[in-house]
């Protein structure tokens, strides 16, 4: 048998040709890129969900970076009209939701406002249903610095309202990238 001639070899398999050198470089670059993707750390900045901005009277804008929103429900004076009754009386788990008027709601707002880690709050009347009956109440949005934790808010809530159930709090954190 005779040896095959070098001329019959495929050009891309021969590194001494321009096309063969280009193919080798492409393969090496692909391997290096895949290795970089696997080895390099992932520093994907968090997406900013909301952006609180203070606009001064002269037009200067300041983004409040280290802040979050904490949202939660409290009863209103109307809530009692939609609570289930046992033998004509409110159950032990629901007694805390019975308000003769909204004075307690206003007082709770003053408790929140007195905390220096809270920038402010708003509340709107809502209807909703969680693990209990469909009923009205207040939905609060508290703007807070990030050093005011969800646990801090839950403690304030439990201390004020004396609620026997866990507190459901929604958190919108602002520590994302611009």
N, C-alpha and C positions, 0 to 999 in steps of 0.2 A: 504494500500500500504506500501510496505517496503522501507526503505531508501537504496539508492544505497551505496554499500561499497566503502571505500576510495581506495581499491585496484583496482577498476574498473575505477578510474579517469585516465585521460591521464597524462603521466609523465611530459610533458613539461608545464602543467598547475600548477604543484606543485612546488613551490619555495624551498621546503625542500629536493629536490633531486638534485644531481649533474647536471643532464641534464636540469632541470628546472631553476637552478641558472645560468647556462651558457646561456640559452635562454633570461633570464631577463637582464643579462649583455650585450648581443648582442643588444637587443632592446634599452637599455639605451645608449649604445655607438653610435648606429645609430642616435638616436634622438639628441645626443650631437654634432655629426659630422654635421648633417644637420643644426642645430642651428648655429654652428660655420661658416659654409659656408654662411648662410644668414646674420649674424651679422658682421662678420669680414670685415674690409675695404679692398678694392681691390687696391693694389699697383703693378700694372703690369707695369714694366718699358717699355718705348717706344722702339721699335725696331730701331736700328741704320740703316739708309738707305745708308749711305756712310761714309767712314772713311778717312779723309785727314791725311796723315802721313808725317812728315818731317824726313828724314833719314840723320843723320850727317855723315861726312866723316869717323868718327871712328866706324860707324855702330849703334850708339845709335838712338833709334826711339822715336819720340814724336808725340802723337795723338793730333791734334788740336780739342779740344772738343767743345768749344762754337763758332761754325762756322755754316754757311749755304751757300747754293748756290742759287743765284738768276739768272734766265734765262729769256731772252726776245729777241725780234726782233727789228732791225732797218733797214732802207733802205740802199741800196748800189747804186753805180753809174748805175748799170744795171736795177734797179727797174723802172725807168722812161719809159723804153721801153715797159713795160707791164701794164701801167696804162691806165684806160679808159679816153677818151678825150670827152669833150663836145664842139661841134663846133670848133674842132681843138685845143682846149686849155684844160689844166688840170683843174679839178674841185677844188673848194676851200678846200675840205676835203683831197685832195691828193697832193696839191702843196708842202707840207713839205717833201714829199718823192722824189721830183725831185732834184737829185744831179748831178752837172756837172762832178764830179769825186769823189773819195773816201777821199778827204782831210778832209771833215767834220767828216767822220768815224774815221779817225786817231785822229782828235782833240777831239772827244767824248771819245776815249780811254784814252787820256791824262787827261781829266777831271776826269774820273773814277780812274785812277792811282794816281792822286794827293790826293785822300781821304785816310786818315790814317786808316779808319775802313775797307777798302777793301784790301784784301791780294793780289789780282791780278785778271786778267780776261783772257779769250780766246774768240775768235770769229771765226766762220766758215761760209762759204758761203752756203746758203740754198735756197731751193724753198719751198713755202708753200702757204696755203690759210686759212685765217680766215674768217672774214666777208666781205672781198673784193676779187678782182681777184687773181688768181694764179700768183705768182710773185716771183722774187729772192730778196734776202736781206742778212743781216748778223744775225746770231744767236749767242748771247752773253751768256757766263757763267761767272758770277762774284762770286768769293769766298770772303765772308765777315764775319766779326765778328757779333755775334747775336745782338749787340747794333746798327747795321746799319739795319734799318727797310725797309720793302717793300715801305712804304710811302716815306722814304728818297730817295730811288732809283727812284720812280715814279716822285718825285719832280725834281730830277736831270735830268731825261729824258725829262719831259715836259718843263723845263726851257731851255734846250739845243735845242731840236728838234722843240719846239713850235707846237706840234702835237695837233690837235683839238679833237682827239678821246681818249677814255680811254686807259691806258697802260695795257697790259696783261703780267703778270709776274708769272713765275713758281718758287715755293720755295721748296727747299730740305733742311730740317732742320737737324742738326747734334746733337741735344741734346738728343739722345737716350742712351741706356745702351750699355756697351761693350759686 
